């Protein structure tokens, strides 16, 4: 061995000792030995984004091999950091080859990376899978964290998982807080257009705590590591416990295609990956223009929903459409429910021109009071037929159906959040602590001289389950200074079916009802005693609520909660 090679070998031994201690900086250290460093990131060659990594051995690994020296040098093995960076600071100037085999991207074998002092070299690679995150949100009612995402994969995908941890580096190796069973096994190619949902229980997570979540997708390639979405930080608020109770009567969970469903379309199936309830959603696809029966079921055992009053009943269902524009509203398509065991026999139905659909999943509430009736009286005690048909434009349409229920709705507004359509002359907010029902109350606070406290022109009408003769409007109203409020004049409480005041309106003047007390008040307003303005109200299409009071000065605070209708003799118990 020459003297120069002996010196270089000794310097490498010293360098390896330093490297074993720590590799945390790419600055050149002041010591005799290697005089160069190599660092950079692994970048998606197509998108330019960093390919995010796991921690340690669960992340991608890189081999750095010097090729400018003829002697047999050891391979330097490094793990990428979570942000996709790597750094080797203890090397000599020269030419190096980088290679990977245990990674979340296709193997690279780069030659002639020339290192001369601190050298930055970004590795361009193709990830096995890209996780395109739509959202990760907390569903307080169901005590779940729900991730919605799509996959763009150059290989088959083995599985996808939702990871949770209090550390921002949440991953397979740092997943100590969440539900480790939150996984979908795929073992197949994926469709970039398909939206996947992962649902993790939040029951074990600390109320009010903050956690990091991200989705990981694992390729079927040998020695593959997980590809990750960016991490999302969420606060856990589990909400009002009573909301967990499932509403109404379940008509169908749409999990089993062989449970009475009629296969009118050849490619009907159950989607066990993209669904909203139970274990799947029934899927149907139409490729032709014209009328198609997407879903039809004849029930061997009828469903008894007679415990729900017809006037307050709604058909609630989840309907997915891939291209809403291919379902023209002017076509004669319908959603039908019958008690006659067939279409058009003791039937109630809703045409598609009565509601709007968006691309993706829709939650539909269809009021029985607004349904069209055919050939006999619908019997709530023996529901035995369901159908959806529609005329589609050419180009094909996919629908998915899930969780069909009959629910009873008597609540015009739960006042749990400030809606976009709410109007007020003062500031609106919510109070999650001082409430009478549900999650919160609605607060109107500010200069009372502006008169209007709550004004709600509802974009979707509500079918009140009462008549003018037998019905009541009830809500809870808090005032912080009853003397000031009662001293006002001209104030009213209004509901209407015209979407505005003074048309098809029922109203009650504050001067005509009992004076309010400071604090919470329960108002029970009999519909038959109201003032009628601008024609009769259509109680099957209530879409306006307002409270105002005039001649007030100074600041005042009102709170509103739980606006409902009820029949004579069925007044809800007050707290």
C-alpha positions as CSV (number, residue, x, y, z in Angstrom):
1,X,0.0,0.0,0.0
2,X,1.3,3.5,-0.9
3,X,1.9,6.1,1.8
4,X,-1.0,8.2,0.4
5,X,-3.4,5.3,0.6
6,X,-2.3,4.5,4.1
7,X,-3.0,8.0,5.2
8,X,-6.3,8.1,3.5
9,X,-7.4,4.8,5.1
10,X,-6.5,6.1,8.5
11,X,-8.5,9.2,7.9
12,X,-11.6,7.2,6.9
13,X,-11.3,5.2,10.1
14,X,-11.4,8.5,12.0
15,X,-14.2,9.8,9.9
16,X,-16.4,6.8,10.6
17,X,-15.9,7.3,14.4
18,X,-17.1,10.9,14.1
19,X,-20.0,9.8,11.9
20,X,-21.2,7.3,14.5
21,X,-21.5,10.1,17.1
22,X,-23.9,12.4,15.2
23,X,-24.9,13.5,11.8
24,X,-26.9,16.7,12.6
25,X,-25.2,19.5,10.6
26,X,-23.9,20.0,7.1
27,X,-21.3,22.7,8.1
28,X,-17.7,21.8,7.7
29,X,-16.1,20.9,11.0
30,X,-12.6,22.1,12.1
31,X,-10.7,18.8,12.3
32,X,-8.2,16.9,10.3
33,X,-10.0,14.3,8.2
34,X,-12.6,14.3,5.5
35,X,-13.0,17.7,3.9
36,X,-16.4,17.6,2.2
37,X,-20.1,16.9,2.8
38,X,-23.1,15.7,0.8
39,X,-26.6,16.7,1.6
40,X,-30.0,17.4,0.0
41,X,-33.6,16.2,-0.3
42,X,-35.5,13.5,-2.2
43,X,-37.9,15.3,-4.5
44,X,-40.9,14.0,-6.6
45,X,-39.5,14.2,-10.1
46,X,-43.0,15.0,-11.5
47,X,-44.5,17.4,-9.0
48,X,-41.4,18.9,-7.4
49,X,-42.7,18.2,-3.9
50,X,-40.7,16.7,-1.1
51,X,-41.3,13.0,-0.6
52,X,-42.1,12.8,3.1
53,X,-40.6,10.1,5.2
54,X,-41.0,8.1,8.4
55,X,-38.6,8.0,11.3
56,X,-35.5,5.8,11.4
57,X,-35.7,2.3,9.9
58,X,-39.3,2.8,8.8
59,X,-38.2,5.6,6.5
60,X,-36.3,5.4,3.3
61,X,-32.6,4.6,3.3
62,X,-29.8,5.7,1.1
63,X,-26.4,4.1,0.3
64,X,-23.4,6.5,-0.4
65,X,-20.5,4.8,-2.2
66,X,-17.3,6.5,-3.4
67,X,-16.3,5.5,-6.9
68,X,-13.3,7.8,-7.4
69,X,-11.1,5.7,-5.2
70,X,-10.0,2.3,-6.4
71,X,-9.8,0.7,-2.9
72,X,-12.8,-1.2,-1.5
73,X,-14.5,1.4,0.8
74,X,-17.4,0.5,3.1
75,X,-20.9,1.6,2.0
76,X,-22.3,4.5,4.1
77,X,-25.9,3.9,4.9
78,X,-28.1,6.8,5.9
79,X,-31.8,7.2,6.8
80,X,-33.7,10.2,5.4
81,X,-35.2,12.6,7.9
82,X,-39.0,13.0,8.0
83,X,-38.8,16.1,5.8
84,X,-37.0,14.1,3.1
85,X,-33.6,15.5,3.8
86,X,-30.3,13.5,4.1
87,X,-26.8,14.6,5.2
88,X,-23.4,12.9,5.2
89,X,-20.8,15.4,6.4
90,X,-17.7,13.1,6.8
91,X,-16.5,12.4,3.3
92,X,-13.6,13.3,1.1
93,X,-13.8,15.2,-2.1
94,X,-14.5,12.9,-5.0
95,X,-17.2,11.2,-7.1
96,X,-19.9,9.2,-5.3
97,X,-22.8,6.9,-6.3
98,X,-26.1,7.1,-4.5
99,X,-28.5,4.1,-4.5
100,X,-31.7,3.1,-2.7
101,X,-33.5,-0.2,-2.4
102,X,-35.5,0.2,0.8
103,X,-37.6,3.3,0.2
104,X,-41.1,4.7,-0.6
105,X,-40.0,5.6,-4.2
106,X,-38.7,3.7,-7.1
107,X,-35.0,2.7,-6.7
108,X,-32.4,5.2,-7.9
109,X,-28.8,4.5,-8.9
110,X,-27.2,7.9,-9.5
111,X,-23.6,7.9,-10.8
112,X,-21.0,10.6,-10.8
113,X,-22.2,12.9,-8.1
114,X,-19.1,15.1,-7.8
115,X,-18.4,16.3,-4.2
116,X,-16.1,19.3,-3.7
117,X,-16.6,20.8,-0.3
118,X,-20.2,21.1,1.0
119,X,-22.2,19.8,-1.9
120,X,-26.0,19.9,-2.2
121,X,-27.6,17.2,-4.4
122,X,-31.3,16.8,-4.5
123,X,-32.5,13.3,-5.6
124,X,-35.3,13.2,-8.1
125,X,-37.4,10.1,-7.8
126,X,-40.9,8.8,-8.5
127,X,-42.9,7.9,-5.3
128,X,-44.7,4.6,-5.3
129,X,-47.8,6.4,-4.3
130,X,-49.0,10.0,-3.8
131,X,-51.6,10.6,-1.1
132,X,-53.8,13.6,-2.2
133,X,-55.5,14.7,1.0
134,X,-58.9,16.4,0.7
135,X,-59.5,16.8,4.4
136,X,-59.1,15.4,7.9
137,X,-61.9,16.5,10.2
138,X,-63.4,15.7,13.6
139,X,-67.0,14.5,13.5
140,X,-68.2,15.4,17.0
141,X,-71.6,13.7,16.6
142,X,-70.1,10.3,15.7
143,X,-66.9,10.7,17.8
144,X,-64.8,10.1,14.8
145,X,-61.8,11.6,12.9
146,X,-62.5,11.2,9.2
147,X,-59.9,11.5,6.5
148,X,-60.9,12.0,2.9
149,X,-58.3,11.5,0.2
150,X,-57.4,10.2,-3.2
151,X,-54.5,8.0,-4.4
152,X,-52.2,8.4,-7.4
153,X,-50.1,5.3,-7.5
154,X,-47.6,3.9,-10.1
155,X,-47.8,0.5,-8.4
156,X,-50.5,-1.7,-6.7
157,X,-51.3,-0.4,-3.2
158,X,-51.3,-2.9,-0.3
159,X,-53.1,-0.8,2.2
160,X,-53.9,2.8,3.5
161,X,-53.9,3.8,7.2
162,X,-54.8,6.9,9.2
163,X,-52.1,7.5,11.8
164,X,-52.5,9.6,15.0
165,X,-50.0,10.9,17.6
166,X,-49.3,13.9,19.8
167,X,-46.0,14.3,17.9
168,X,-45.9,16.2,14.6
169,X,-43.8,13.4,13.1
170,X,-46.9,11.1,13.3
171,X,-46.3,8.0,11.1
172,X,-46.2,4.2,11.3
173,X,-43.4,4.3,13.8
174,X,-45.0,7.1,15.8
175,X,-48.6,6.2,16.1
176,X,-49.3,5.8,19.8
177,X,-52.6,7.7,20.2
178,X,-55.0,6.5,17.5
179,X,-56.9,3.4,16.6
180,X,-54.3,1.1,15.0
181,X,-57.1,-0.9,13.3
182,X,-57.9,2.2,11.2
183,X,-56.9,0.6,7.8
184,X,-58.2,-0.3,4.4
185,X,-56.7,-3.3,2.7
186,X,-56.5,-2.7,-1.1
187,X,-54.0,-5.1,-2.6
188,X,-54.8,-3.8,-6.1
189,X,-54.4,-0.9,-8.5
190,X,-56.1,2.3,-7.5
191,X,-58.3,4.8,-9.5
192,X,-57.1,8.4,-9.1
193,X,-60.7,9.6,-9.3
194,X,-61.9,7.5,-6.4
195,X,-62.2,9.2,-3.0
196,X,-61.3,7.0,0.0
197,X,-62.5,7.6,3.6
198,X,-60.7,6.4,6.7
199,X,-62.7,6.7,10.0
200,X,-60.9,6.6,13.4
201,X,-62.7,6.6,16.7
202,X,-61.9,9.6,18.9
203,X,-63.2,8.0,22.1
204,X,-59.7,7.2,23.4
205,X,-58.4,10.7,22.6
206,X,-58.3,13.3,25.3
207,X,-61.1,15.8,25.3
208,X,-59.6,19.2,24.4
209,X,-56.3,17.7,23.4
210,X,-54.4,18.4,20.2
211,X,-53.2,15.6,18.0
212,X,-51.5,15.2,14.6
213,X,-53.0,13.0,11.9
214,X,-51.9,11.9,8.5
215,X,-52.6,9.2,5.9
216,X,-50.1,6.6,4.8
217,X,-50.2,4.4,1.8
218,X,-48.0,1.3,1.4
219,X,-47.0,-0.1,-2.0
220,X,-46.9,-3.8,-2.7
221,X,-43.3,-3.4,-4.0
222,X,-40.7,-5.4,-2.1
223,X,-39.2,-3.5,0.9
224,X,-41.5,-0.5,0.3
225,X,-42.1,2.1,3.0
226,X,-45.2,4.1,3.6
227,X,-45.9,7.3,1.5
228,X,-47.5,10.0,3.5
229,X,-49.8,13.0,3.3
230,X,-48.8,16.2,5.2
231,X,-49.7,16.0,8.9
232,X,-52.8,17.9,10.1
233,X,-53.2,19.2,13.7
234,X,-56.7,18.9,15.2
235,X,-58.2,19.7,18.5
236,X,-60.5,17.0,19.9
237,X,-63.9,18.1,21.0
238,X,-66.3,15.2,21.4
239,X,-69.4,17.2,21.5
240,X,-72.8,16.5,22.9
241,X,-73.1,12.9,23.8
242,X,-76.8,12.5,23.1
243,X,-76.1,13.3,19.4
244,X,-74.5,9.9,19.0
245,X,-77.9,8.2,19.2
246,X,-79.0,7.2,15.7
247,X,-82.1,9.0,14.5
248,X,-85.4,7.6,13.3
249,X,-85.9,4.1,11.8
250,X,-83.4,2.5,9.5
251,X,-85.0,1.4,6.3
252,X,-81.8,-0.1,4.7
253,X,-78.0,0.0,5.5
254,X,-77.2,-0.8,1.8
255,X,-74.5,-3.2,2.8
256,X,-75.8,-6.4,0.9
257,X,-76.7,-6.4,-2.7
258,X,-78.3,-9.8,-2.3
259,X,-80.8,-8.6,0.3
260,X,-83.7,-8.0,-2.1
261,X,-82.1,-5.5,-4.4
262,X,-83.0,-5.9,-8.1
263,X,-80.0,-5.8,-10.4
264,X,-81.3,-3.7,-13.2
265,X,-77.9,-2.4,-14.2
266,X,-75.2,-5.0,-15.1
267,X,-72.4,-3.5,-13.0
268,X,-74.1,-3.1,-9.7
269,X,-71.9,-3.9,-6.7
270,X,-71.2,-3.0,-3.1
271,X,-68.3,-0.5,-2.5
272,X,-66.6,-1.4,0.7
273,X,-64.0,1.4,0.4
274,X,-66.1,4.5,-0.3
275,X,-69.2,4.4,1.9
276,X,-70.8,6.5,4.7
277,X,-72.5,4.0,7.0
278,X,-72.2,0.3,8.0
279,X,-69.7,-1.7,5.9
280,X,-70.5,-0.6,2.3
281,X,-72.6,1.4,-0.2
282,X,-74.5,-0.1,-3.2
283,X,-73.1,1.2,-6.4
284,X,-74.8,1.4,-9.9
285,X,-73.5,2.8,-13.2
286,X,-75.4,3.7,-16.3
287,X,-73.6,4.2,-19.6
288,X,-76.5,5.1,-21.8
289,X,-78.6,8.2,-22.2
290,X,-82.2,7.9,-21.2
291,X,-84.1,6.6,-18.2
292,X,-82.2,4.1,-15.9
293,X,-83.4,2.4,-12.8
294,X,-80.4,2.8,-10.6
295,X,-81.8,1.2,-7.4
296,X,-84.9,-0.9,-6.8
297,X,-85.7,-3.1,-3.8
298,X,-88.8,-5.1,-2.8
299,X,-88.7,-5.9,0.9
300,X,-89.6,-9.4,1.9
301,X,-90.4,-8.1,5.4
302,X,-92.1,-4.7,5.5
303,X,-90.7,-1.9,7.8
304,X,-93.0,-0.4,10.4
305,X,-92.5,3.3,10.8
306,X,-95.9,4.1,12.3
307,X,-94.3,5.5,15.4
308,X,-93.3,8.6,13.4
309,X,-96.1,11.1,12.5
310,X,-96.5,11.4,8.7
311,X,-96.5,15.2,8.8
312,X,-93.1,15.4,10.5
313,X,-91.5,12.4,8.7
314,X,-88.6,12.8,6.3
315,X,-86.8,10.2,4.1
316,X,-83.2,10.7,4.8
317,X,-80.6,9.0,2.6
318,X,-77.0,9.4,1.4
319,X,-76.6,9.6,-2.3
320,X,-73.4,9.8,-4.3
321,X,-73.2,11.0,-7.9
322,X,-70.0,11.3,-9.8
323,X,-71.3,13.8,-12.3
324,X,-74.3,15.8,-11.1
325,X,-74.4,17.7,-14.4
326,X,-75.3,14.5,-16.2
327,X,-78.6,14.3,-14.2
328,X,-80.7,17.1,-15.6
329,X,-83.2,18.5,-13.1
330,X,-85.9,18.7,-15.8
331,X,-86.0,15.0,-16.3
332,X,-88.8,12.9,-14.7
333,X,-86.4,11.0,-12.4
334,X,-87.8,10.2,-8.9
335,X,-87.0,8.7,-5.5
336,X,-90.0,6.5,-4.5
337,X,-91.2,4.8,-1.4
338,X,-94.4,2.6,-1.3
339,X,-96.4,0.4,1.0
340,X,-97.9,-1.5,-2.0
341,X,-94.9,-3.7,-2.9
342,X,-94.5,-2.1,-6.3
343,X,-94.1,1.3,-8.0
344,X,-97.1,3.6,-8.2
345,X,-99.1,1.7,-5.6
346,X,-99.7,3.5,-2.3
347,X,-96.6,5.6,-3.2
348,X,-95.0,8.8,-2.1
349,X,-92.3,10.2,-4.3
350,X,-90.0,13.1,-4.8
351,X,-88.8,14.3,-8.2
352,X,-85.2,15.3,-8.8
353,X,-86.2,18.9,-9.6
354,X,-87.1,19.4,-6.0
355,X,-83.5,19.4,-4.7
356,X,-80.0,20.1,-5.8
357,X,-77.2,17.5,-6.1
358,X,-73.5,18.1,-5.9
359,X,-70.7,15.9,-7.2
360,X,-69.7,13.4,-4.5
361,X,-71.8,12.4,-1.4
362,X,-75.1,14.2,-0.7
363,X,-77.3,13.9,2.4
364,X,-80.9,14.3,1.3
365,X,-83.8,15.1,3.6
366,X,-87.1,14.6,1.7
367,X,-90.3,15.7,3.6
368,X,-93.2,13.3,3.5
369,X,-95.5,16.4,3.6
370,X,-94.1,17.6,0.3
371,X,-94.1,14.2,-1.5
372,X,-96.3,13.4,-4.5
373,X,-98.9,10.6,-3.8
374,X,-100.0,7.9,-6.2
375,X,-102.8,5.2,-6.2
376,X,-103.9,5.0,-2.6
377,X,-102.9,6.1,0.9
378,X,-99.3,5.4,2.0
379,X,-99.2,3.2,5.0
380,X,-96.4,4.1,7.5
381,X,-96.8,0.7,9.2
382,X,-95.8,-1.5,6.2
383,X,-93.1,0.1,3.9
384,X,-92.0,-2.5,1.4
385,X,-90.6,-0.9,-1.8
386,X,-87.9,1.6,-2.7
387,X,-86.7,2.9,-6.0
388,X,-84.5,5.5,-7.6
389,X,-84.6,6.1,-11.4
390,X,-83.4,9.0,-13.5
391,X,-82.8,10.0,-17.1
392,X,-79.1,10.6,-17.6
393,X,-77.3,12.4,-20.4
394,X,-74.9,10.5,-22.5
395,X,-71.5,10.0,-21.0
396,X,-72.3,7.7,-18.1
397,X,-73.4,8.3,-14.5
398,X,-72.4,6.5,-11.3
399,X,-74.5,6.6,-8.2
400,X,-73.9,5.1,-4.7
401,X,-76.6,4.7,-2.1
402,X,-76.2,4.4,1.7
403,X,-78.1,4.6,4.9
404,X,-81.8,5.0,4.1
405,X,-83.8,6.2,7.2
406,X,-87.1,7.7,8.1
407,X,-86.6,10.4,10.6
408,X,-88.9,12.8,12.5
409,X,-87.9,16.4,12.3
410,X,-89.7,19.0,14.5
411,X,-86.6,21.3,14.9
412,X,-86.6,24.3,12.6
413,X,-83.1,25.3,14.0
414,X,-80.9,23.9,16.8
415,X,-78.9,27.2,16.9
416,X,-75.7,25.3,17.3
417,X,-73.6,27.3,14.8
418,X,-73.7,30.6,12.9
419,X,-74.9,29.8,9.4
420,X,-73.9,31.7,6.2
421,X,-77.5,32.8,5.6
422,X,-78.1,34.2,9.1
423,X,-78.7,38.0,9.2
424,X,-78.5,40.4,12.1
425,X,-78.0,44.1,12.9
426,X,-75.7,43.1,15.8
427,X,-72.8,40.7,16.1
428,X,-73.7,37.0,16.0
429,X,-71.7,34.3,17.7
430,X,-72.2,31.0,19.6
431,X,-72.0,30.2,23.3
432,X,-71.0,26.5,24.0
433,X,-71.4,26.8,27.8
434,X,-74.6,28.7,28.3
435,X,-77.2,26.7,26.3
436,X,-80.5,24.9,26.7
437,X,-80.2,22.1,24.1
438,X,-77.5,20.6,21.9
439,X,-74.0,21.9,21.5
440,X,-74.5,25.7,21.8
441,X,-76.8,28.7,21.8
442,X,-76.8,31.5,19.3
443,X,-75.8,34.9,20.7
444,X,-76.8,38.4,19.3
445,X,-74.9,41.1,21.1
446,X,-74.3,44.8,20.4
447,X,-76.0,48.1,20.0
448,X,-79.7,47.4,20.5
449,X,-80.8,50.5,18.6
450,X,-80.2,48.5,15.4
451,X,-83.4,46.5,16.1
452,X,-83.0,43.2,14.3
453,X,-81.5,40.5,16.5
454,X,-82.2,37.3,14.6
455,X,-83.3,37.0,11.0
456,X,-83.0,33.7,9.2
457,X,-84.1,33.4,5.5
458,X,-83.6,29.6,5.3
459,X,-82.4,28.5,1.8
460,X,-84.1,25.1,2.3
461,X,-87.7,25.1,3.5
462,X,-88.8,23.0,6.5
463,X,-92.0,20.9,6.8
464,X,-93.4,21.7,10.2
465,X,-95.2,18.6,11.5
466,X,-98.2,20.6,12.7
467,X,-101.2,22.5,11.5
468,X,-102.2,26.1,12.4
469,X,-105.1,24.7,14.4
470,X,-103.1,22.2,16.6
471,X,-99.5,23.6,16.5
472,X,-97.1,25.5,18.7
473,X,-93.8,27.3,18.0
474,X,-91.4,26.9,20.9
475,X,-87.9,28.4,21.4
476,X,-85.7,29.4,24.3
477,X,-84.7,33.1,24.5
478,X,-82.2,34.6,26.9
479,X,-82.1,38.4,27.7
480,X,-79.4,40.0,29.9
481,X,-81.7,42.9,30.8
482,X,-85.4,42.1,30.7
483,X,-86.5,45.6,31.8
484,X,-84.6,47.2,28.9
485,X,-86.0,44.7,26.4
486,X,-89.6,44.8,27.6
487,X,-89.5,48.6,27.5
488,X,-89.1,48.4,23.7
489,X,-91.9,48.8,21.2
490,X,-93.0,47.4,17.9
491,X,-91.0,44.2,18.3
492,X,-92.2,40.9,16.8
493,X,-91.5,37.2,16.4
494,X,-92.2,36.0,12.8
495,X,-92.3,32.9,10.7
496,X,-93.3,32.7,7.1
497,X,-93.2,30.4,4.0
498,X,-92.3,33.2,1.5
499,X,-88.6,33.6,2.5
500,X,-89.3,37.1,3.7
501,X,-91.4,39.2,6.1
502,X,-95.0,40.3,5.6
503,X,-95.9,37.6,3.1
504,X,-97.5,34.2,4.1
505,X,-96.5,35.2,7.6
506,X,-97.5,34.3,11.2
507,X,-96.3,36.8,13.8
508,X,-96.6,37.6,17.5
509,X,-96.0,41.1,19.0
510,X,-93.9,41.2,22.2
511,X,-96.6,43.6,23.5
512,X,-99.2,40.8,23.2
513,X,-97.3,38.0,25.0
514,X,-96.0,37.6,28.6
515,X,-93.1,39.9,29.5
516,X,-89.7,38.3,29.5
517,X,-87.6,37.7,32.6
518,X,-83.8,38.4,32.8
519,X,-82.1,35.1,32.0
520,X,-83.6,32.2,30.0
521,X,-87.2,32.2,28.9
522,X,-89.2,29.4,27.2
523,X,-91.7,30.8,24.7
524,X,-94.6,28.6,23.6
525,X,-96.5,30.4,20.9
526,X,-99.8,29.0,19.7
527,X,-100.0,29.2,15.9
528,X,-103.8,29.9,15.9
529,X,-103.3,33.0,18.0
530,X,-100.7,34.6,15.6
531,X,-101.3,37.6,13.4
532,X,-101.7,36.6,9.7
533,X,-100.0,38.8,7.3
534,X,-99.9,38.6,3.4
535,X,-101.8,35.4,3.0
536,X,-101.8,31.9,4.6
537,X,-98.6,30.3,5.6
538,X,-97.6,27.0,4.1
539,X,-96.4,25.0,7.1
540,X,-94.9,22.4,4.9
541,X,-92.5,25.0,3.6
542,X,-91.4,27.2,6.5
543,X,-88.3,29.3,5.4
544,X,-88.3,32.5,7.5
545,X,-87.7,33.3,11.2
546,X,-87.1,36.7,12.7
547,X,-87.0,38.4,16.1
548,X,-86.7,42.2,16.4
549,X,-87.5,44.8,19.0
550,X,-87.6,48.6,18.6
551,X,-86.9,51.7,20.6
552,X,-84.0,50.2,22.6
553,X,-80.8,52.1,23.5
554,X,-77.4,50.9,24.6
555,X,-75.9,47.4,24.4
556,X,-77.9,44.3,25.0
557,X,-77.3,40.6,24.6
558,X,-79.9,38.0,23.5
559,X,-79.4,34.2,23.2
560,X,-81.5,31.9,21.1
561,X,-81.8,28.1,21.3
562,X,-83.7,25.2,19.8
563,X,-86.6,26.5,17.6
564,X,-89.1,23.7,17.3
565,X,-92.8,22.9,16.5
566,X,-95.0,20.6,18.5
567,X,-98.6,19.5,18.6
568,X,-101.2,20.5,21.2
569,X,-100.9,18.1,24.1
570,X,-97.3,17.2,23.3
571,X,-95.3,20.0,24.8
572,X,-91.7,19.0,25.4
573,X,-90.6,19.0,29.0
574,X,-88.8,22.2,30.1
575,X,-85.6,21.9,32.1
